[in-house]
């Protein structure tokens, strides 16, 4: 076991142990010294979920004094507010809870929003039998304080907003969608860390853990503006003029919306709630004293001019640009946000320019840094971790072509990917995984970013506000406009540009034919109704797996896992089997020696066919031309393989059925397996010939990949090139319906062949005959495979075939399996277990 694999297993074991520990532990953390807890009903919005949760509380001062409810911000729980509580406890009874989802309160909740926290605050007052309290909300804790004061005014003696949030327009980017895209990214990272990092519960209550991320993601500040307008109680707004997290303009807007409020600006930053609370005490003490003596204003006593101003709409142009530390924090936030969503960050930055929050050059500069560094991060992730994965995902010739293509067209590829949503991630990862020159591609990334970023930010600054208003006006139908826009964008980016080239038009024609012709449709389109038909048959025959008795000579009747060598060996006495040899060694030397000896003794010669002894639908079947190819094939194989002599003539798939109560069988399907050929003209490359050919173009993506090394070669005039290597439809063979060749002579020949294979009743022979006439007469047949129950009536894939005819033929085939299985069950055979069959069918489906 390699060191990396060993390390992965150790990490997985520790991770499982960590999660077992987490779920075995008590969900609510142990209380700290000085805390007690009360139980309240869990809420989702304002509705109870039926579960009780715990809220941990610290109390300061004399319980006979007027109560003060102090609500902390995010991500800091109640300990951050202790200094402020101690400054108040001489005259008040101060209650400092850990809001649900934080600290020592219950951590696992349905709803972490600040809006729901406001309703929890009311439940907490009820549990403590406190009819009303002075409420102080710090930072994110301002939102639940606003909810409590607005929705339950009788419970709030006074309200203090301390460096508090409250209006969406002044939160981060000022746009709900942009903000919550960033918050959702944070939540995804936190969730991934909780589940993928072994931490034994330490991350569950981390300060920047789930509670913090969910609180930001679940909270919708848009509802707070109308709530602020409804507040009746005396209100104090204390805010630092240098606050880098919640701008001072937010406090000014709160002051406007609450006409009875008093605004107390401080020469401080956001830390006034926990770091320097003494700065807020003069204004707070004076305000509480005015409330106690009745001198503090209420909404009813506020001036008419203030009340009129509160009803005016918000004007973004009133906001002054950020400066100093606040500007630095915002620019850093833009850089970090670009790692979550580059385009959305550029759009949101443009909207902030339109709102006057930041200048256009500053916004463009921050976005440039964020986009460029995130692009380089993707490049290096691909370079460090992508190469091993790339080896498993694409072939070596395809990798060489991609490398050459990126080297010659690197600037165009990078620039186009910058303008094409959804293509940057794979392009930059692949560029790194292919070990592209770092300095060269750094220059490409810088150029692409320098072109794209100013355009997007400027467009958003110019037209973004109008687009947002339009979106809000038609919010009810916004999802349909969005989906329509995505479809239109995909069509314009993925479909239209290639149509301007001949190659693109030919590939588009092939794509259209694959979509509109049944022979190319995905297997689920055929097998979804067949599965329903089998369910009906299971009910009819009162068994889930009786069909799997149809071929006792094969494991699970050949549903999956049958050995080709074992079946061919059983048929060998008929003299109709193409010579073969089974190779179990993984040694290239031993394998080539075995094949060479077999060829010498049997009188056969190269080329030969090599394939897995257990395989489906032509998977890993190769035509081998010499000993070197034998060595390469053997060393790359993962299990036993067989080498088989090439049979001459035409290839056919003949589906055979014999009921156990009959001595003679039937032929239910015959398909001729033709080749897809193109003819050279002496001047066109193989790629051009493939795209020109009316049949080959239908499977152009497969043929172009299969012949990647020869695409630029120019075949001679009249030279025939076979594009499909084997007789499998999914690999380019042309199937035609030859059921008319089912003759009495052919049936008798197959009866004679199957007489050597006791326990076989239903399956498809893949065989060669000199021509159609020989097949009809049952002469000179050479069998290369016999497949079991999951064989298909291959004639359904003829050009022009219909889906419904295919469904009927496949259903008839499966009905035969049920009839045969039922007859054998009545003779005493026992069907396999349903769980085993499900596992085998899943493995079969995935392999196909």
KAKAWO-V873508 format. One line per field, one symbol per residue. ss: DSSP state (H for helix, E for strand, - for the rest). phi: phi as a letter, one per 30 degrees, with the letter a starting at -180 (. if undefined). psi: psi as a letter, one per 40 degrees, with the letter a starting at -180 (. if undefined). Layout:
ss=???
phi=???
psi=???
This chain:
ss=--HHHHHHHHHHHHHHHHHHHHHH---E------EEEEEEEEEE--EEEEEEEEEEEEEE-----EEEEEE------HHHHHHHHHHH---EEEEEE--------E-------HHHHHHHHHHHHHH-----EEEEEE--HHHHHHHHHHH-HHHEEEEEEE-----HHH-----HHHHHHHHHHHHHHHHHHHHH-------------HHHHHHHHH--HHHHHHHHHH---EEEEEEE-------HHHHHHHHHH----EEEEE---HHHH----HHHHHHHHHHHHHHHH----------HHHHHHH-----HHH-----HHHHHHHHHHHHHHH---HHHHHHHHHHHHH-----HHHHHHHHHHHHHHHHHHHHHHHHHHHHHHHHHH--HHHHHHHHHHHHHHHHHHHHHHHH----HHHHHHHHHH----HHHHHHHHHHHHHHHHHHHHHHHHHHHHHHHHHHHH-HHHHHHHHHHHHHHHHHHHHHHHHHH-HHHHHHHHHHHHHHH-HHH--HHHHHHHHHHHHHHHHHHH----HHHH-----HHHH-----HHHHHHHHHHH--E--EEEE----HHHHHHHHHHHHHHH-----EEEEE---------EEE--HHHHHHHHHH----EEEEE----EEEEEEEE--------EEEEEEEEE--EEE-----EHHHHHHH---HHHHHHHHHHH-HHH---E-----EEE------HHH--EEEE-HHH--HHHHHHHHHHH-------EEEEEEEE--HHHHHH----EEEEEE------HHHH-----HHHHHHHHHHHHHHHHHHHHHHHH-------HHHHHHHHHHHHHH-
phi=.ddddddddddddddddddddedddddcddddeicbbbcbddcbiccdcjccbccdbcbbiddddddbcccdcccddeedcddddddcddbbcccbddeejbhcdeccbdbcdddddddddddddddchcdaadcbcchddddddddddddbddccdabbcchcdlbddcchdibeddeddddddeddddddddcccdbhjdddcddccdeddddddddcddddeddedcdcdebcbcaddcdcccdeeddddedddcdddcccdbdacddddbcbdddddeddddddddddcidddcddcdddddddddddddcdddddddbhddddddddddedddddaddddddddddddddidbdddddddddeddddddddddedddddcdeddddddbddddddddddddddbeedddddddccejcdedddddedddideddddddddddddddddeddddddddcdddddddeddcddcddddddddddddddddccdedddcddddddddddddddccedcddddddceddddddddddddchadbeedcebedcehiidaiddddddddddeediccdeabcccdcddddddddddddddddidaddbccaddbabhididbcccadddedddddddcadbbcbddccjccbccdcbbddcbdccbccabbdcccccbcdbibcddddddddddcdddceedddddcedcdcdcdddidccddcdbdbddcjdccbdbedddcdddddddedddddbdjcbblcdcbcbeaddddedichdbdcabccdddcddddcdeidcdddddddddddddedddddddddddjdcdddddddddddddddddc
psi=hiddddddddddddddddddddddihdhiiiiheiiiihihiigbeiieeiiihhiihhiaheeihihhhhiahehaddeedddddeeedeihhhgihiheibeihdhidheiddddddddddddddefhdiihhhhhbdeddddddddddgdeehdihhhhfiidhdefhbeehddddedddddddddddddddehhefededfidfaddddddddehhededddddeehdiihhhhihefhedhiddddddddddgdeihhgiigiaeeedddfdddeddddddddddddeeeiiiddeiidddddddeiihhdeehiiiibddddddddddddddddhdddddddddddddeediidddddddddddddddddddddddddeddddddddiidddddddddddddfdddddddddehheeddddddddddefihdddddddddddddddddddddddddeddddddddddfddedddddddddddddddddddddeeiddddddddddddddehdeeiiddddedddddddddddddefideddeedgdeihfeedieihdddddddedeeeehhiiihheiehddddddddddddddeeiiiiihhiidhiifehfhihheidddddddddeieaiiihiihiiaiiihhhihhideieiaihehhhhgiihiihieeeiidddddddhdddddfdddddddfddedeihiihehhhhdhdifhdefeihhihfdeegiddddddddddedeghehdhahhhiiidadddddefifihhdihibdeiigeeeeiheiidddddddddddddddddddddddeeeihiiidddddddddddddd.
